[in-house]
């Protein structure tokens, strides 16, 4: 005779932490059964003001229980990347979740999420091999696989992602639509430091001089955005000219794409995306750009 499992506890108004997927699944199922919505902010931890903004946006939803996952996903790190060194300040992260009044934290281990010998992943399609995917083969298969697992475990009504990782956001939205997830994926504009640097957990790797150099990424994007009225080549030329002033920054790519990351339109809204190494740290950023006649209605200064 088997002993029935004890139901996982959940207390409204406080932070409830779960490691086992089956525990969180039972809690969120019960919450939906009594009429609550559930919102999830997937993270790899090392929470900063950008994550706080995602959680604050989620908290605005009525009748919604908001939580975050904290999991450094090994599937999205390639060989010679910073998986072992990636910051994991779990206690501080839980404090941050408490400060923003999140109500659950999901903190699984790799063994909790991935069965031994598991081989099935979510293929991102052709876009997964471009931009970040070209520099980090297999990265987006790892991202989409873990996000699909989180969506299946939590079954959130809403999931919030930052626009700083714009290609990731586009691919997650495509996955949710094409694989018929019921979760609504919501993008939130990039949060920046006062000098324009996009917030990232990897910014902690930068030395003081590298931190000063890194600001050129956002300056280049802003210069490009202001050139939108003159067309795509003017956007790229303006951004390149700004980057040239800091030759220590090693640019991986600078590309102008449509909002769906297809070809950029002649007129209309586009995305200017950049990836570069500052010292040993690889940073990415992007900005919305109005091209041609659309720029007559105003030049964007951010996402």
C-alpha positions in Angstrom: 0.0 0.0 0.0 1.4 3.4 -1.0 1.3 6.4 1.3 -0.6 9.3 -0.4 1.6 12.4 -1.1 1.2 15.4 1.1 -0.3 18.3 -0.8 2.3 21.0 -1.3 1.6 24.1 0.8 0.8 27.5 -0.7 0.2 30.7 1.3 -1.2 33.8 -0.3 0.7 37.0 0.3 4.1 35.2 1.0 6.8 33.7 -1.1 6.4 29.9 -1.6 9.4 28.0 -2.9 9.2 24.8 -4.8 12.0 22.6 -6.2 10.1 19.6 -7.5 8.1 20.2 -10.7 5.2 18.0 -9.5 4.7 20.2 -6.4 4.5 23.4 -8.4 2.2 21.7 -11.0 -0.2 20.7 -8.3 -0.2 24.2 -6.8 -0.8 26.1 -10.0 -3.5 23.6 -11.1 -5.3 24.2 -7.7 -5.0 28.0 -8.1 -6.6 27.8 -11.6 -9.4 25.6 -10.3 -10.4 28.3 -7.8 -10.4 31.0 -10.4 -6.9 32.5 -10.2 -4.7 33.3 -13.2 -1.0 32.5 -13.0 1.9 34.6 -14.4 5.4 33.3 -14.8 8.7 35.1 -15.2 11.4 32.6 -16.3 14.9 33.6 -15.2 18.4 32.2 -14.8 18.7 34.1 -11.5 21.1 36.8 -10.6 18.1 39.0 -10.5 18.5 42.7 -11.3 16.2 45.7 -12.0 15.2 44.3 -15.4 13.8 41.2 -13.7 12.1 43.4 -11.1 10.3 45.3 -13.9 9.1 42.0 -15.5 7.7 41.0 -12.1 6.1 44.4 -11.6 4.4 44.2 -15.0 3.1 40.8 -14.1 1.8 42.1 -10.7 -0.4 44.6 -12.5 -2.6 41.8 -13.8 -5.9 41.4 -11.8 -6.5 38.2 -9.9 -3.1 36.8 -10.8 -0.6 34.8 -8.8 2.9 35.8 -9.9 6.1 33.8 -9.6 9.5 33.2 -11.2 11.6 30.3 -12.1 15.3 30.4 -11.2 17.3 27.9 -13.2 20.6 28.1 -15.0 19.8 26.0 -18.0 22.7 23.8 -19.1 21.1 23.2 -22.5 21.5 26.8 -23.7 25.2 27.0 -22.9 27.7 26.0 -25.5 31.3 24.7 -25.2 33.6 27.2 -23.7 30.7 29.4 -22.5 30.3 30.6 -18.9 27.9 27.9 -17.5 30.1 27.1 -14.5 30.9 30.7 -13.8 27.4 32.1 -14.3 26.3 33.8 -11.0 23.9 31.9 -8.8 23.1 34.1 -5.8 19.9 32.1 -4.9 19.4 33.5 -1.4 19.6 37.1 -2.7 17.3 36.2 -5.6 14.7 34.9 -3.2 14.9 38.1 -1.2 14.3 40.1 -4.4 11.2 38.0 -5.2 9.9 38.7 -1.7 10.6 42.4 -2.1 8.4 42.6 -5.2 5.8 40.4 -3.6 6.1 37.4 -5.9 4.1 34.5 -4.5 6.1 31.5 -5.8 9.7 30.6 -6.8 10.5 27.5 -8.8 14.1 26.5 -8.1 14.6 23.1 -9.8 18.0 21.4 -10.4 19.0 20.0 -13.8 18.1 16.5 -12.4 14.6 17.8 -11.6 13.9 19.0 -15.1 15.9 16.6 -17.4 15.5 12.9 -17.3 18.8 10.9 -17.7 19.6 10.3 -21.3 16.9 12.7 -22.5 17.3 13.5 -26.2 14.2 15.3 -27.3 14.5 19.1 -27.7 12.4 21.8 -29.4 13.9 22.8 -32.7 13.8 26.6 -33.3 13.6 26.5 -37.1 15.9 28.5 -39.4 15.8 31.7 -37.3 17.6 29.7 -34.5 20.7 29.5 -36.7 20.9 33.2 -37.3 22.3 36.2 -35.2 22.8 34.7 -31.7 22.2 31.2 -33.1 25.1 31.6 -35.6 27.4 32.5 -32.7 26.0 30.0 -30.3 25.0 26.8 -32.1 22.2 24.9 -30.3 21.5 27.8 -27.9 17.9 28.4 -28.9 17.1 24.7 -28.9 18.1 24.8 -25.3 16.1 27.9 -24.6 12.9 26.7 -26.2 13.2 23.3 -24.6 13.4 24.6 -21.1 10.7 27.2 -21.7 8.4 24.5 -23.2 9.0 22.5 -20.0 8.2 25.4 -17.8 5.0 26.2 -19.7 4.0 22.5 -19.3 4.8 22.4 -15.6 3.3 25.7 -14.6 0.7 26.2 -17.3 0.9 30.0 -16.9 -1.8 32.2 -18.4 1.0 34.8 -19.0 4.7 34.6 -19.3 6.9 37.8 -19.3 10.3 38.1 -21.1 12.6 41.1 -21.6 13.1 42.6 -25.0 16.8 42.8 -24.4 17.0 39.2 -25.6 14.9 40.1 -28.6 15.6 37.0 -30.7 14.7 34.8 -27.8 11.4 36.7 -27.3 10.5 36.3 -31.0 11.3 32.6 -31.0 9.4 32.0 -27.8 6.3 33.7 -29.2 6.6 31.6 -32.4 6.9 28.4 -30.3 3.9 29.3 -28.2 1.8 30.1 -31.3 2.9 27.2 -33.5 2.8 24.5 -30.8 -0.5 25.7 -29.4 0.5 26.7 -25.9 -2.3 28.6 -24.2 0.3 30.9 -22.5 0.3 34.5 -23.7 3.9 35.6 -24.1 4.4 39.3 -23.2 7.6 41.3 -24.0 8.7 44.1 -21.7 11.1 46.9 -22.9 14.7 46.7 -21.9 15.7 48.3 -18.6 18.8 50.4 -18.8 21.3 52.1 -16.5 21.3 55.9 -16.4 24.0 56.0 -19.1 22.1 53.7 -21.4 23.8 50.3 -20.8 21.2 47.5 -20.9 20.9 45.6 -17.7 22.3 42.1 -17.9 23.4 39.5 -15.3 26.7 39.3 -17.3 27.5 43.0 -16.6 29.1 41.9 -13.3 32.0 40.4 -15.4 33.0 43.9 -16.6 35.9 45.7 -15.2 35.5 49.5 -14.6 37.2 50.3 -17.9 35.2 47.7 -19.8 32.0 49.0 -18.2 32.8 52.4 -19.6 33.5 51.0 -23.0 30.3 48.9 -23.0 28.1 52.0 -23.1 29.1 52.5 -26.8 26.6 49.7 -27.7 23.6 51.6 -26.6 25.1 54.8 -28.0 25.5 53.1 -31.4 21.9 51.9 -31.3 20.6 55.3 -30.5 22.6 56.9 -33.3 21.2 54.3 -35.7 17.6 54.9 -34.5 18.0 58.7 -35.1 19.1 58.0 -38.7 16.0 56.0 -39.5 14.4 58.7 -41.7 17.3 58.3 -44.2 16.8 54.6 -44.5 18.4 51.3 -43.6 22.0 52.0 -44.8 22.0 55.3 -43.0 21.0 53.5 -39.8 23.8 51.1 -40.1 26.3 53.7 -41.1 25.5 55.9 -38.1 25.8 52.9 -35.7 29.1 51.8 -37.2 30.5 55.3 -36.9 29.7 55.4 -33.2 31.2 52.0 -32.6 34.4 53.0 -34.4 35.2 55.4 -31.6 35.8 52.5 -29.2 37.9 50.0 -31.2 38.4 47.9 -28.0 34.8 46.7 -28.4 34.8 43.7 -30.8 31.5 43.6 -32.7 30.2 40.2 -33.6 27.2 41.5 -35.6 25.2 44.6 -36.2 22.1 44.0 -38.2 18.8 45.7 -39.0 15.9 43.4 -39.3 12.1 43.6 -39.4 10.2 43.2 -36.1 9.8 39.5 -36.8 13.6 39.3 -37.6 12.9 38.9 -41.3 14.2 41.5 -43.8 13.8 45.1 -42.7 11.0 47.1 -44.4 11.7 50.2 -46.5 9.2 52.1 -44.4 8.0 51.0 -41.0 9.2 49.6 -37.7 12.4 47.6 -37.6 14.9 46.3 -35.0 18.6 47.2 -34.9 20.5 44.4 -33.1 24.1 44.2 -31.9 26.3 41.7 -30.2 29.9 42.5 -29.1 32.7 41.4 -26.8 33.8 43.8 -24.2 37.0 42.3 -22.8 35.9 38.6 -22.3 32.2 39.4 -21.8 29.8 39.0 -24.7 26.9 41.5 -24.6 23.8 41.9 -26.7 21.3 44.8 -27.1 18.7 46.1 -29.6 16.5 49.0 -30.2 13.3 49.8 -32.2 13.9 51.9 -35.3 11.4 53.7 -37.5 12.4 53.7 -41.1 11.6 56.1 -44.0 8.2 57.7 -43.9 7.3 56.1 -40.6 10.1 58.1 -39.0 8.1 61.3 -39.7 5.9 60.4 -36.8 8.8 60.4 -34.3 12.2 58.8 -33.7 12.2 56.1 -31.0 14.7 56.4 -28.3 14.2 52.9 -26.9 12.1 49.8 -27.3 
